[in-house]
Amino acid sequence: VKQSSFEMSKKMNNVVQWARTRFNESLEKSELVGRRLIEAQKQLPASHPAHPDNHGQLQSSGSGNTLTAAVDHIQLTSGITAEKLMFDRAVEMSRAAAVNELVGADFPGCELSYITSIMLLEAVLENDDEPLLSKAGTHKARAGNANATINGMESEDRDAVLNLIESTRGRLDCLRRKIRQQNPPKQNTPTSTTRAMTRTSSSPGTAIGTSPR
């Protein structure tokens, strides 16, 4: 019993030492990252919200979109999210494609931009707990039945994204009609071999059952 108790105490001591070592390593790394972050923030323009001189103003305003570390007065702004970046990129691509479509330039590129824009907007509406829904109608049904915030997006914002998806789909359908009008299906025409055979069979000198003189 004493031997097993000694072994257990030794193992527990090793676990504590391991945890202490990892904690010290993580603390050193976090302090290094914090110092580098402060140095990077000092290089920002003085009017930037993340500049160290503006941290006091953000704290006094009570903004809920900031994360503050009290040790080195490190403040991180979380106003920019992945959904915001995807939405801005989708709008940018859709507008550029619309301009090119109006001037009649690069229709294949416009089609690709519209498709990519729709995929980005659908990704903005995607819930982490559910698979991506490809149809905007299904998104609209969910948005109409649930008023709760999903992925930080209110129901009004989701409706705006849904409307943008529908309008982009409409422009994509219109663009594809223009592409089909520019490239009509080719009609089947007689080949040169067929024409040659026709001319040969119509010659009196080579008619079947006769011999040339």
Protein Blocks (a to p, Z undefined) as FASTA:
>chain_A
ZZmmmmmmmmmmmmmmmmmmmmmmmmmmmmmmmmmmmmmmmmpcfklmklmklmmmmmmn
opakbccdfklopacdfkbcfklmmmmmmmmmmmmmmmmmmnopakllmmmmmmmmmmmm
mmmmpcfkbccdfbfklmmmmmmmpccdeehiafklmmmmmmmmmmmmmmmmmmmmmmmm
mmccddddddfklmmmmmmmmpmklgghiacZZ
